[in-house]
Amino acid sequence: MSTDLHWIKSSYSSEQGGNCVEVATRPDSIHVRDSKDTSLPSFEVSPAAWGAFVSTV
């Protein structure tokens, strides 16, 4: 399913490595993956869970 998603790279990601994530949004889910190795599986959370995470960090 992740191949038909529009992934957005974190603005904190850089070409020098580090901890990098990409997200793709759907009305009913937020998908998260490692931007350094996009062949790894992504995971999905509810919009409410993502909102709680973002407001905490």
N, CA, C and O atoms as a GROMACS GRO file, in nm:
protein
  228
    1MET      N    1   0.081  -0.120   0.000
    1MET     CA    2   0.000   0.000   0.000
    1MET      C    3   0.085   0.126   0.000
    1MET      O    4   0.043   0.227  -0.056
    2SER      N    5   0.203   0.123   0.061
    2SER     CA    6   0.283   0.244   0.075
    2SER      C    7   0.332   0.298  -0.059
    2SER      O    8   0.377   0.413  -0.064
    3THR      N    9   0.325   0.222  -0.167
    3THR     CA   10   0.373   0.272  -0.296
    3THR      C   11   0.281   0.377  -0.356
    3THR      O   12   0.325   0.458  -0.437
    4ASP      N   13   0.153   0.379  -0.317
    4ASP     CA   14   0.060   0.478  -0.371
    4ASP      C   15   0.041   0.599  -0.280
    4ASP      O   16  -0.050   0.679  -0.301
    5LEU      N   17   0.126   0.612  -0.180
    5LEU     CA   18   0.118   0.724  -0.088
    5LEU      C   19   0.211   0.836  -0.132
    5LEU      O   20   0.312   0.812  -0.197
    6HIS      N   21   0.176   0.959  -0.096
    6HIS     CA   22   0.263   1.076  -0.123
    6HIS      C   23   0.343   1.103   0.004
    6HIS      O   24   0.290   1.155   0.102
    7TRP      N   25   0.471   1.067   0.002
    7TRP     CA   26   0.557   1.078   0.121
    7TRP      C   27   0.617   1.218   0.129
    7TRP      O   28   0.658   1.275   0.029
    8ILE      N   29   0.621   1.271   0.250
    8ILE     CA   30   0.680   1.403   0.278
    8ILE      C   31   0.792   1.383   0.379
    8ILE      O   32   0.771   1.329   0.488
    9LYS      N   33   0.912   1.426   0.342
    9LYS     CA   34   1.029   1.410   0.430
    9LYS      C   35   1.030   1.518   0.537
    9LYS      O   36   0.994   1.634   0.512
   10SER      N   37   1.070   1.480   0.655
   10SER     CA   38   1.079   1.576   0.766
   10SER      C   39   1.172   1.691   0.729
   10SER      O   40   1.275   1.670   0.664
   11SER      N   41   1.136   1.810   0.769
   11SER     CA   42   1.221   1.927   0.743
   11SER      C   43   1.350   1.920   0.824
   11SER      O   44   1.444   1.995   0.796
   12TYR      N   45   1.356   1.833   0.923
   12TYR     CA   46   1.476   1.815   1.003
   12TYR      C   47   1.571   1.712   0.942
   12TYR      O   48   1.682   1.695   0.992
   13SER      N   49   1.528   1.644   0.836
   13SER     CA   50   1.613   1.546   0.769
   13SER      C   51   1.717   1.617   0.684
   13SER      O   52   1.693   1.726   0.632
   14SER      N   53   1.832   1.555   0.671
   14SER     CA   54   1.936   1.612   0.586
   14SER      C   55   2.005   1.500   0.511
   14SER      O   56   1.982   1.382   0.537
   15GLU      N   57   2.090   1.536   0.418
   15GLU     CA   58   2.164   1.437   0.340
   15GLU      C   59   2.280   1.378   0.420
   15GLU      O   60   2.341   1.281   0.374
   16GLN      N   61   2.311   1.431   0.537
   16GLN     CA   62   2.422   1.382   0.619
   16GLN      C   63   2.382   1.265   0.709
   16GLN      O   64   2.464   1.219   0.789
   17GLY      N   65   2.262   1.217   0.699
   17GLY     CA   66   2.218   1.105   0.782
   17GLY      C   67   2.143   1.153   0.903
   17GLY      O   68   2.076   1.256   0.899
   18GLY      N   69   2.154   1.081   1.010
   18GLY     CA   70   2.080   1.116   1.131
   18GLY      C   71   1.948   1.043   1.136
   18GLY      O   72   1.923   0.951   1.057
   19ASN      N   73   1.863   1.083   1.228
   19ASN     CA   74   1.732   1.020   1.243
   19ASN      C   75   1.632   1.092   1.153
   19ASN      O   76   1.593   1.205   1.180
   20CYS      N   77   1.591   1.024   1.047
   20CYS     CA   78   1.506   1.088   0.946
   20CYS      C   79   1.378   1.008   0.927
   20CYS      O   80   1.379   0.885   0.923
   21VAL      N   81   1.268   1.080   0.915
   21VAL     CA   82   1.140   1.015   0.891
   21VAL      C   83   1.067   1.083   0.775
   21VAL      O   84   1.093   1.198   0.742
   22GLU      N   85   0.977   1.006   0.715
   22GLU     CA   86   0.885   1.057   0.615
   22GLU      C   87   0.745   1.019   0.660
   22GLU      O   88   0.726   0.916   0.724
   23VAL      N   89   0.649   1.103   0.628
   23VAL     CA   90   0.510   1.073   0.660
   23VAL      C   91   0.424   1.087   0.535
   23VAL      O   92   0.455   1.164   0.445
   24ALA      N   93   0.318   1.011   0.533
   24ALA     CA   94   0.217   1.021   0.428
   24ALA      C   95   0.082   1.020   0.497
   24ALA      O   96   0.057   0.936   0.584
   25THR      N   97  -0.004   1.112   0.460
   25THR     CA   98  -0.132   1.123   0.529
   25THR      C   99  -0.247   1.074   0.442
   25THR      O  100  -0.246   1.088   0.320
   26ARG      N  101  -0.343   1.017   0.508
   26ARG     CA  102  -0.471   0.976   0.452
   26ARG      C  103  -0.576   1.028   0.550
   26ARG      O  104  -0.544   1.058   0.664
   27PRO      N  105  -0.700   1.039   0.507
   27PRO     CA  106  -0.802   1.087   0.601
   27PRO      C  107  -0.814   1.002   0.727
   27PRO      O  108  -0.845   1.054   0.834
   28ASP      N  109  -0.790   0.872   0.715
   28ASP     CA  110  -0.810   0.783   0.829
   28ASP      C  111  -0.681   0.727   0.888
   28ASP      O  112  -0.687   0.647   0.982
   29SER      N  113  -0.565   0.767   0.836
   29SER     CA  114  -0.439   0.713   0.888
   29SER      C  115  -0.320   0.800   0.851
   29SER      O  116  -0.322   0.874   0.753
   30ILE      N  117  -0.216   0.790   0.933
   30ILE     CA  118  -0.088   0.856   0.908
   30ILE      C  119   0.016   0.744   0.896
   30ILE      O  120   0.027   0.659   0.984
   31HIS      N  121   0.091   0.745   0.787
   31HIS     CA  122   0.193   0.643   0.763
   31HIS      C  123   0.330   0.704   0.790
   31HIS      O  124   0.355   0.819   0.753
   32VAL      N  125   0.418   0.629   0.853
   32VAL     CA  126   0.550   0.678   0.892
   32VAL      C  127   0.653   0.575   0.847
   32VAL      O  128   0.632   0.455   0.861
   33ARG      N  129   0.766   0.624   0.791
   33ARG     CA  130   0.873   0.534   0.751
   33ARG      C  131   1.009   0.603   0.766
   33ARG      O  132   1.018   0.725   0.782
   34ASP      N  133   1.113   0.522   0.762
   34ASP     CA  134   1.251   0.567   0.768
   34ASP      C  135   1.290   0.623   0.632
   34ASP      O  136   1.285   0.551   0.532
   35SER      N  137   1.327   0.750   0.625
   35SER     CA  138   1.361   0.810   0.496
   35SER      C  139   1.498   0.766   0.444
   35SER      O  140   1.529   0.783   0.326
   36LYS      N  141   1.581   0.710   0.533
   36LYS     CA  142   1.713   0.664   0.489
   36LYS      C  143   1.706   0.529   0.420
   36LYS      O  144   1.792   0.497   0.337
   37ASP      N  145   1.605   0.448   0.452
   37ASP     CA  146   1.588   0.317   0.390
   37ASP      C  147   1.439   0.293   0.368
   37ASP      O  148   1.372   0.230   0.451
   38THR      N  149   1.389   0.343   0.256
   38THR     CA  150   1.246   0.335   0.228
   38THR      C  151   1.200   0.193   0.192
   38THR      O  152   1.081   0.170   0.175
   39SER      N  153   1.294   0.099   0.180
   39SER     CA  154   1.254  -0.040   0.154
   39SER      C  155   1.205  -0.108   0.282
   39SER      O  156   1.140  -0.213   0.275
   40LEU      N  157   1.236  -0.051   0.398
   40LEU     CA  158   1.187  -0.106   0.524
   40LEU      C  159   1.037  -0.083   0.535
   40LEU      O  160   0.984   0.010   0.473
   41PRO      N  161   0.967  -0.166   0.612
   41PRO     CA  162   0.823  -0.147   0.627
   41PRO      C  163   0.791  -0.015   0.697
   41PRO      O  164   0.865   0.032   0.783
   42SER      N  165   0.680   0.042   0.658
   42SER     CA  166   0.629   0.161   0.727
   42SER      C  167   0.528   0.114   0.832
   42SER      O  168   0.491  -0.004   0.836
   43PHE      N  169   0.484   0.206   0.916
   43PHE     CA  170   0.376   0.174   1.008
   43PHE      C  171   0.273   0.285   1.001
   43PHE      O  172   0.302   0.395   0.955
   44GLU      N  173   0.153   0.255   1.046
   44GLU     CA  174   0.049   0.356   1.042
   44GLU      C  175  -0.016   0.372   1.178
   44GLU      O  176  -0.027   0.278   1.256
   45VAL      N  177  -0.059   0.495   1.202
   45VAL     CA  178  -0.128   0.530   1.326
   45VAL      C  179  -0.251   0.613   1.291
   45VAL      O  180  -0.264   0.662   1.179
   46SER      N  181  -0.338   0.626   1.386
   46SER     CA  182  -0.458   0.708   1.366
   46SER      C  183  -0.419   0.856   1.366
   46SER      O  184  -0.318   0.894   1.426
   47PRO      N  185  -0.499   0.939   1.302
   47PRO     CA  186  -0.472   1.083   1.310
   47PRO      C  187  -0.470   1.135   1.454
   47PRO      O  188  -0.391   1.225   1.485
   48ALA      N  189  -0.554   1.081   1.539
   48ALA     CA  190  -0.555   1.125   1.680
   48ALA      C  191  -0.424   1.089   1.749
   48ALA      O  192  -0.368   1.169   1.824
   49ALA      N  193  -0.374   0.967   1.724
   49ALA     CA  194  -0.247   0.925   1.785
   49ALA      C  195  -0.132   1.010   1.732
   49ALA      O  196  -0.044   1.048   1.808
   50TRP      N  197  -0.131   1.040   1.603
   50TRP     CA  198  -0.026   1.122   1.545
   50TRP      C  199  -0.031   1.264   1.604
   50TRP      O  200   0.072   1.321   1.638
   51GLY      N  201  -0.151   1.319   1.617
   51GLY     CA  202  -0.166   1.451   1.676
   51GLY      C  203  -0.115   1.456   1.818
   51GLY      O  204  -0.050   1.554   1.857
   52ALA      N  205  -0.144   1.352   1.896
   52ALA     CA  206  -0.094   1.346   2.033
   52ALA      C  207   0.058   1.337   2.036
   52ALA      O  208   0.123   1.401   2.119
   53PHE      N  209   0.115   1.257   1.946
   53PHE     CA  210   0.261   1.245   1.939
   53PHE      C  211   0.326   1.378   1.903
   53PHE      O  212   0.421   1.421   1.969
   54VAL      N  213   0.275   1.442   1.799
   54VAL     CA  214   0.334   1.570   1.753
   54VAL      C  215   0.321   1.677   1.860
   54VAL      O  216   0.414   1.755   1.879
   55SER      N  217   0.208   1.682   1.928
   55SER     CA  218   0.192   1.786   2.031
   55SER      C  219   0.282   1.760   2.152
   55SER      O  220   0.315   1.854   2.226
   56THR      N  221   0.323   1.635   2.172
   56THR     CA  222   0.411   1.602   2.284
   56THR      C  223   0.557   1.632   2.252
   56THR      O  224   0.630   1.679   2.339
   57VAL      N  225   0.598   1.605   2.130
   57VAL     CA  226   0.738   1.628   2.095
   57VAL      C  227   0.752   1.767   2.040
   57VAL      O  228   0.862   1.809   2.003
   0.00000   0.00000   0.00000
